[in-house]
Each structure stands twice: as C-alpha cells, then as structure tokens.
Amino acid sequence: MKQYDFMQPLTTGDFNQTTEFLIDGFLPKKLITMIYANGGMGKSWLGFGIAKYAAQHNMHVIYLDYDNPISVLKDRGIEASLINAYHNVSYSHRSKAKLQPIEMLEAFEQMAVGNQYSNTLFILDSLRNFCEVKSDVSAMRASDKLMNLREAGATIVVLHHSTKNGSNYEGSNNLRNSIDNMFRLIQSESPDGEIRWLLEVEKERAAITDTGLSINVDDLTLTTVDVETVQLNREEKDFIEQVEVVLSQHDKINKTKLLEAIGHKKDDKTARDRLDRFDGVHWKSEKAKGIYTYSLA
C-alpha cells in the first residue's frame, strides 16, 4: 500500500474503545451533547447539576459561563455548592474572561493533542455566546473546535436556546450535523425545592434515551427520575395519589370498589385507562373468575 507522510491512517488499535456514560442513558463521555430549551426552563440549573455530578465522579470540569450575571450565580449558591466545594471545577465567567468566547475555544483547541482532555467535562453556557447560531460559517467554526476537543478526549455539554415556539433548536443545520447527541429540555411540574425535567432525545449517536432528571436547588444535587413521573400532569398525579391511599388501606380491592372509593363510576373510561396505564408501576392487579383486584405494587 502506498504511504503518505502527511497522513496517519486508522489502525485496528484505534477501535479499542467503548462508549462510557457519565450518567446512564443520558450523558456519554467523549461525545458532544447539546441540550436546548426555551428561556426559563432551567438550562443553567441543569448545567450546574451536571457540573457537580461530574466533579463528584472525579472529572475535571471546565464551565464556560458567558450567560449568567454574577448576581444570579450568587442567588443560586454556585460559590458554595460548586466553585468552592470542588477543587476540580474551573468556572470561567464573562466578567473575568480575558478572551472572547470563540477565542476561549481556540485556546483550548490549541492544546487538544492526544488525550489532553480525557476525563474532562466542558460545559458551554450558552452556545449563542460562542457563535452566530444562524450563520452556517460561524456555527461550523465553533463546531469544528468542539469536535477537535472531543477527539482529544473531552466530554462536552452545550446549552442552547430553542426557536420561539420551542419546537426546535435555534440556528444553522450545521449545529445538528456536528454534535453527537441532542435533547430537548422540558421542565416538569416539580415539588418545592426541586426542578424536574424531561429530556427528549432529538438526535443520537450513542445509546441515549428519554431521561428524567431532578435538581435540588439548595445544593445542586442531580438525580434521575422515572420518565413516566416527569411526563405526568396534575390530574394524573392526583389520581395516582388517591388510588395509593385507598390501596394502603386494603390488602386487595376489586376494580369497582376502588373506582368508587376515589369518586369515579365503574364505567368511567378515563379512570379505567389510568388504572391500566399505571398497573405494574404504582400498583398491581390480579384477575380471577373475570374479576380484577388491586393492591400496592
């Protein structure tokens, strides 16, 4: 085979890699993951939670924040819960940055040799600060730099905005073509002191799935939540709570009596459908001689 001095072809040894996840089903290492949402959905909160989670798992975190005012960071407790709490977090903020956002990426790119960024998480907050997102040329310029960081071992999370109607990300198609995985972020109804989200898969090059996440706003602790839970509306949550209260008072109860106990007629189709939908999740049913009985799962 003819050899070219300027070329380094792939060899068998280059394929001895498997996809490793920082957060199962959601955040693969050494890939670029973009998360987009309308303003006010809590993108930065999620970024803070991911940063803390990565720091707790011994990754070096580089948070490039060109979006949030210092006053907001103070109100959200970032100093105590993230910056001072972990020596492996480097938090760069617009107020002290010596470089413009794209220049910051260029500086990191110049060091992207070998496995320079192995076990390193970059978080960009947010993408519109690093490029003109509607410009193909500008979007591709920023994307090239992110891909070069990725090839040096970096795990990259890009926070981005949606279009006005929230149905898609804002900007050039080059963005979608260049990133590896993409989620649409939807804030769910949340208990006091928490923010919960559903992250819907929009593009995947790894085995990512729709994911439910929750952050404790007091200490930035990020946890996974059952996807079905974050998809529920208030009526469905109330229904589940009412059924669980009744079932907690009975070892077993038949369907008709259960529905009556929560204020529904036995032929209420919506209520019956909900009993079927959450069967095996919040309760379990048994059928004997054509009669269904229910108990807590």
Sequence and secondary structure as in RCSB ss.txt:
>XXXX:A:sequence
MKQYDFMQPLTTGDFNQTTEFLIDGFLPKKLITMIYANGGMGKSWLGFGIAKYAAQHNMHVIYLDYDNPISVLKD
RGIEASLINAYHNVSYSHRSKAKLQPIEMLEAFEQMAVGNQYSNTLFILDSLRNFCEVKSDVSAMRASDKLMNLR
EAGATIVVLHHSTKNGSNYEGSNNLRNSIDNMFRLIQSESPDGEIRWLLEVEKERAAITDTGLSINVDDLTLTTV
DVETVQLNREEKDFIEQVEVVLSQHDKINKTKLLEAIGHKKDDKTARDRLDRFDGVHWKSEKAKGIYTYSLA
>XXXX:A:secstr
    TT     GGGG     EEETTTEETTSEEEEEE TTS HHHHHHHHHHHHHHTT EEEEEESSS HHHHHH
TTHIIIIITT TTEEEEETTT SS HHHHHHHHHHT  TTTTTTEEEEEE GGGTS TT HHHHHHHHHHHHHHH
HTT EEEEEEEB TTSSSBSS HHHHHH SEEEEEEEE   TTEEEEEEEEEE SSS   EEEEEETTT  EEEE
 HHHHH  HHHHHHHHHHHHHHHT S EEHHHHHHHTT  TT HHHHHHHHHTBTTTEEEEEETTEEEEEE 
